[in-house]
Amino acid sequence: MALRLKRVPVTNYRQLCRCLSTSGSVNSNVEHHRFAVIGGGAGGLSVASYLARKFPNQVAVIEPADYHYYQPMWTLVGAGLKDLDDSMKSMSLVMPRNVKWIKEKAVKFDPKENLVHTDNDRQIKYDFAVVALGIQLQFEKLPGLTEALGTDGVGCNYSVNTVKDTFKGLQKFNGGEAIFTLPATPVKCLGAPQKIMYLADEIFRKNGCRDQTNISYKTPAGVLFGVEKYRNSLLKVCAERDINVDLFRHLIKIDPARKEVVFEHTNDESTPKKTETLKYDFIHVTPPMGPYPVLKNSLLADDNGFVNVDKHTCQHVQYSNVFSLGDCSSLPNSKTAAAVAAQSEVVRKNLTSLVNGKPLQSKYDGYASCPLITSSKSCILAEFNYDGQPQETFPLDQGVERRSMYHLKVNFMPDLYWNSLIRGTWPGPGPVRKILHMGRV
């Protein structure tokens, strides 16, 4: 007698993948989710929150961290204007409902098979993926920096472990050489090293040691700031406050025992390049940064190690079911939270269009913003696009120092971040800009 098997219909692709992923004959460590969001920073949470509302219980978020940080506040923490605790919340509190939080680290991407491997030997199968891992601080890339952190006169606002050292160093400082640096790598918030410098100038004046202090800003670039309008405003601030701006200076070594730093002249065409050794009494070091190895060594990466996406759609140039935003993406603009807000809206719209089989119509224009704090009561709110042209939200000149912009940065933006951006409801200031300019943008 022949054995008769009953046919069980599989009604959709999602059901098929679920059947396969839970089958012991395939791999018991594979699980399927329609959407996989890799990274629980601003970009990842913003997109995940939106997807969780639109496609409940179909989203996995891969993020190993216990805490989520509002990093734009760390300039204020480093200047003693905010407490570090004000910048952090438990990841469990900000993780969206109706998602599966996979509290593990992504260690391998296999976009050909739609798989993400984790450090717990788990494989996440996805239909669509959003990569938002951020950028890695690479202290070890600067000789002497790891040993210098935590020593007298060394600050760094870019790490939760070092940001409080900045204010300690500024308060202890009683005159001498104060140096603020920028690396020759991509960095998040390009204006942050300048912000703490302007606040340090104010602290030194309050503490009565400014007349005995030489402040210098060292950048490997040939300009102080990339957008001409704001660059001119910042150069004026530096001139008024007797701050030296030294262009084409790349920090290549720090010696905390001698309290010395070595700078390479980036505009020197000789080999090796000319260098100079300087003494410091206080230094704020912005560390080198770069893509995480898990991305750099994957098929998702471009030649620089960042997720290779179209600059307007945020869709991967080869794997159409993968999107990326934020600091880990190849988007050629400033890496700021404001940029993430605008990018997340584009990703949300285009991913939804892709799911529904429609053309991708949302375009990212490169919008980014940098609230350049120049004192504890003033700020220049820089907003610009891919072309380096100002793209200002308010119908007034944002290229001048304003108290109103300082309060916007310090008192309004944190609430906007916690209550709207990471909840996937803040599309960036585009709609507000249209209203305030009566549609003439």
C-alpha positions in Angstrom: 0.0 0.0 0.0 1.5 3.4 -1.1 2.0 6.1 1.5 -0.1 9.1 0.7 1.1 12.5 1.8 -1.2 15.4 2.5 -0.2 18.6 0.7 -0.1 21.6 3.0 -0.2 24.9 1.1 2.2 27.7 1.9 0.3 30.9 1.3 3.2 33.4 1.4 6.9 33.9 1.4 7.0 34.9 5.0 5.3 31.6 6.0 7.7 29.6 3.9 10.8 31.2 5.4 9.4 30.7 8.9 8.8 27.0 8.2 12.4 26.7 6.9 14.0 28.7 9.7 12.4 26.6 12.4 13.1 23.2 10.8 15.7 21.2 12.5 16.8 19.8 9.2 18.0 23.2 8.1 19.5 25.0 11.1 18.0 25.3 14.5 19.9 28.6 15.0 18.3 30.4 12.1 15.2 32.5 12.7 13.3 34.6 10.1 12.1 38.1 10.4 10.5 40.2 7.7 12.6 43.2 8.7 16.0 43.2 10.4 17.3 46.5 11.8 20.9 46.3 12.7 21.8 48.9 15.3 19.9 50.6 18.1 21.2 54.1 17.7 19.2 57.1 16.5 18.8 55.9 12.9 18.0 52.3 13.8 15.4 53.1 16.5 13.8 55.7 14.2 13.2 53.2 11.4 12.4 50.3 13.7 9.8 52.4 15.6 8.0 53.2 12.3 8.2 49.6 11.0 6.9 48.3 14.4 3.8 50.4 14.0 3.2 49.6 10.4 4.2 45.9 10.5 3.8 44.8 14.2 5.7 41.7 15.3 7.6 41.5 12.0 10.7 43.4 13.0 13.9 42.3 14.8 16.4 44.8 16.2 19.9 43.6 16.7 21.6 45.7 19.3 23.8 44.4 22.2 24.0 47.7 24.3 22.3 48.2 27.7 22.0 51.9 27.3 21.1 54.4 24.6 22.9 57.8 24.6 21.9 61.2 23.3 25.4 62.0 22.2 24.8 65.6 21.0 24.5 66.5 24.7 28.1 65.4 25.5 29.5 68.8 24.5 27.5 70.3 27.3 28.5 67.5 29.7 32.2 68.2 28.8 31.6 71.8 29.7 29.9 71.1 33.0 26.5 72.4 31.7 24.7 69.1 31.8 25.0 65.8 33.8 26.0 62.7 31.9 22.9 60.9 33.3 20.8 63.4 31.4 22.1 61.9 28.1 21.3 58.3 28.8 18.3 55.9 29.0 18.0 52.2 29.4 17.8 50.5 26.0 14.8 48.6 27.2 12.9 51.9 27.7 13.6 53.2 24.2 13.3 50.0 22.3 10.0 50.1 20.3 7.1 47.8 21.2 6.1 45.0 18.8 9.7 44.3 17.9 12.0 41.4 18.9 15.1 42.8 20.5 18.0 40.5 19.8 20.5 41.6 22.4 23.5 40.3 20.5 26.3 41.7 18.4 26.2 41.4 14.6 29.5 39.7 13.5 28.9 38.9 9.9 26.7 40.0 7.0 25.8 37.7 4.2 23.6 39.8 1.9 23.6 37.1 -0.8 21.7 34.8 1.5 19.8 37.6 3.4 21.5 36.6 6.6 23.0 38.4 9.6 25.2 36.3 12.0 25.4 37.2 15.7 28.0 36.6 18.4 25.7 34.1 20.0 25.9 31.8 16.9 22.5 32.9 15.8 21.5 33.6 12.1 18.9 36.1 11.4 17.2 35.6 8.0 15.5 38.7 6.7 13.4 39.9 3.7 14.5 43.5 4.2 17.4 44.9 6.2 18.3 48.4 7.6 21.9 48.8 8.6 22.5 51.6 11.2 25.6 50.6 13.2 27.1 54.0 13.6 30.8 54.7 13.4 33.6 53.2 15.6 35.9 55.3 17.8 39.5 54.1 17.0 41.6 55.4 19.9 44.3 52.9 19.1 44.9 54.5 15.7 46.5 57.5 17.3 49.8 56.5 19.0 49.8 57.4 22.7 46.1 58.3 22.9 44.9 55.2 24.8 47.6 55.8 27.4 46.8 59.5 27.5 43.1 59.2 28.2 42.4 59.8 31.9 45.7 61.5 32.5 46.1 65.1 33.6 45.0 67.7 31.0 43.5 65.3 28.4 39.8 65.4 27.5 37.6 63.7 24.9 33.9 64.4 24.6 33.3 61.5 22.2 33.2 58.6 24.7 30.9 58.0 27.7 34.1 56.9 29.5 36.0 60.1 29.0 33.6 63.0 28.6 33.6 63.9 32.3 37.4 64.1 32.2 37.0 67.1 29.9 35.3 69.3 32.5 37.7 68.1 35.2 40.6 69.2 33.0 39.1 72.5 32.1 38.3 73.3 35.7 41.8 72.4 36.9 43.5 74.3 34.1 45.2 77.6 35.2 46.9 78.8 32.1 49.2 77.7 29.3 48.7 75.9 26.0 45.1 74.7 25.3 44.8 72.6 22.1 41.7 71.3 20.3 42.1 68.8 17.5 40.3 67.2 14.6 41.5 63.9 13.0 42.0 63.2 9.3 39.2 60.6 9.3 35.4 60.8 9.0 34.0 61.9 12.3 30.5 62.2 13.8 29.5 65.8 14.4 32.3 67.6 12.7 31.6 70.8 14.7 31.8 69.3 18.1 35.6 69.9 18.6 35.0 73.6 18.0 32.0 73.8 20.3 34.0 72.6 23.4 36.8 75.0 22.4 34.4 78.0 22.5 33.0 76.8 25.8 36.5 76.3 27.2 37.3 79.9 26.3 34.4 81.0 28.4 35.4 78.8 31.3 38.9 80.1 31.2 37.6 83.7 31.3 35.3 82.9 34.3 38.2 81.3 36.1 40.5 84.3 35.5 43.2 82.5 33.5 42.3 83.4 29.9 45.1 86.1 29.7 47.6 83.4 30.5 46.3 81.0 28.0 46.9 80.3 24.3 44.0 78.5 22.6 44.6 76.8 19.2 42.4 74.8 17.0 44.3 72.2 14.9 42.6 70.7 11.8 44.1 68.7 8.9 41.6 70.4 6.6 42.3 73.6 4.6 39.2 75.4 6.1 37.7 75.8 9.5 34.2 74.8 8.4 33.0 73.4 5.1 30.1 75.9 4.4 31.3 79.3 3.6 28.6 81.3 5.3 29.1 79.7 8.7 32.9 79.5 8.2 33.0 83.3 7.9 31.0 83.6 11.1 33.2 81.2 13.0 36.4 82.9 11.9 34.9 86.1 13.2 34.3 84.4 16.6 37.8 83.1 16.7 39.3 86.5 15.9 37.2 88.3 18.5 38.3 85.8 21.2 41.9 85.5 20.2 41.7 81.9 19.2 44.4 80.6 16.8 43.1 78.5 13.8 45.9 76.3 12.5 45.0 74.6 9.2 46.7 71.6 7.7 47.7 70.2 11.1 47.1 66.5 11.7 47.7 65.0 15.2 49.9 61.9 14.8 51.2 61.3 18.3 50.6 62.2 21.9 53.0 61.7 24.8 51.2 62.1 28.1 54.4 61.6 30.1 56.1 64.6 28.4 52.7 66.4 27.8 53.8 66.7 24.1 51.9 66.3 20.9 53.3 65.8 17.3 51.4 67.3 14.3 52.0 66.5 10.7 51.7 69.3 8.1 49.1 67.8 5.7 49.9 70.4 3.0 53.6 69.5 2.9 54.4 67.6 -0.4 57.7 66.2 0.8 58.1 62.6 2.1 58.0 62.2 5.0 55.9 65.3 5.7 57.1 68.0 7.9 56.1 67.7 11.6 56.2 69.9 14.7 56.2 69.0 18.4 54.3 71.1 20.8 53.7 71.2 24.6 50.2 71.1 26.0 48.7 71.9 29.3 45.2 70.9 28.2 44.2 69.1 25.1 40.8 67.9 23.8 41.5 65.1 21.4 38.9 64.0 18.8 39.9 60.4 18.1 40.2 58.8 14.7 37.0 57.1 13.6 36.0 54.5 11.0 33.6 51.8 10.0 33.2 48.7 12.2 35.1 45.7 10.9 31.9 43.7 10.5 30.9 46.2 7.8 34.3 46.9 6.4 34.9 43.2 5.7 31.4 42.6 4.2 29.9 42.6 0.7 27.9 45.6 1.8 30.9 48.0 2.0 32.3 50.4 -0.4 36.0 50.9 -0.8 36.1 53.0 2.4 34.3 50.4 4.5 30.9 52.2 4.7 27.6 50.7 3.6 27.4 51.4 -0.2 24.1 53.2 -0.7 22.7 55.5 -3.3 23.1 59.1 -2.0 19.5 60.0 -2.6 17.5 56.9 -2.0 19.6 55.4 0.8 19.2 52.0 -0.9 22.2 49.7 -1.3 23.6 49.9 -4.8 23.7 46.1 -5.3 21.4 44.5 -2.7 18.1 46.3 -3.3 16.5 44.9 -0.1 19.1 46.6 2.1 19.0 50.2 3.2 21.4 52.2 5.4 21.5 55.5 7.2 23.5 57.4 9.7 27.2 57.3 10.4 27.8 53.8 9.0 26.4 54.7 5.5 28.4 56.0 2.6 26.1 59.1 2.3 28.6 61.9 1.6 27.5 64.5 4.1 28.1 65.5 7.8 27.4 62.7 10.2 24.9 64.4 12.6 21.6 63.5 14.4 19.8 66.1 12.3 21.0 64.3 9.1 19.7 61.0 10.5 16.3 62.5 11.0 16.1 63.5 7.4 17.6 60.2 6.2 15.2 58.1 8.3 12.2 59.7 6.6 13.6 58.8 3.2 14.4 55.2 4.4 10.9 54.8 5.9 9.2 56.0 2.7 11.4 54.1 0.2 11.4 50.9 2.2 7.6 51.0 2.4 7.4 51.6 -1.4 9.7 48.6 -2.0 7.6 46.4 0.2 4.5 47.4 -1.8 6.2 46.9 -5.1 6.2 50.7 -6.0 9.0 52.9 -7.3 11.3 54.6 -4.8 10.3 58.3 -5.0 11.7 59.9 -1.8 15.0 61.6 -2.3 17.5 62.7 0.4 19.1 66.1 -0.5 22.0 65.8 2.0 20.4 67.9 4.7 22.5 68.1 7.8 22.6 70.5 10.7 25.2 71.5 13.3 24.2 73.7 16.2 27.6 75.4 16.7 27.5 76.5 20.4 29.8 79.5 20.8 29.2 80.1 24.5 26.8 79.2 27.3 24.3 81.6 25.9 24.9 81.7 22.1 24.7 79.4 19.1 25.1 79.5 15.3 22.6 77.0 13.9 24.2 75.8 10.7 21.9 73.9 8.3 23.0 72.9 4.8 22.7 70.3 2.0 24.9 68.2 -0.3 26.0 71.3 -2.3 27.2 73.1 0.8 24.4 75.6 0.5 22.6 76.9 3.6 19.2 75.3 4.1 17.9 77.2 7.0 14.7 76.5 8.8 13.9 79.8 10.4 13.2 83.1 8.5 16.1 84.9 10.1 19.9 84.9 9.6 21.2 81.7 11.3 24.7 82.7 10.5 25.0 84.9 13.6 25.3 84.0 17.2 21.8 83.9 18.8 20.6 83.2 22.3 17.4 81.7 20.9 19.3 79.1 19.0 21.2 78.2 22.1 18.0 77.5 24.0 16.7 75.5 21.0 19.8 73.3 21.1 19.9 72.9 24.9 16.3 72.8 25.9 14.2 71.8 22.9 16.3 69.4 20.9 16.8 66.7 23.6 13.0 66.4 24.0 12.6 66.3 20.2 15.1 63.5 20.1 13.7 61.3 22.9 10.0 61.9 22.1 10.0 62.1 18.3 13.1 61.2 16.4 13.9 57.8 17.9 10.1 57.1 17.9 10.0 57.5 14.1 7.8 60.5 14.0 10.2 63.3 13.3 10.9 63.7 9.5 13.5 66.4 10.0 12.7 70.2 9.8 11.6 70.1 6.1 7.8 70.5 6.8 8.5 73.2 9.4 10.8 75.0 7.0 8.1 75.1 4.4 5.6 76.6 6.8 7.9 79.2 8.2 9.0 80.3 4.7 5.4 80.1 3.4 6.3 77.4 0.9 9.1 79.3 -0.8 11.7 76.6 -0.3 
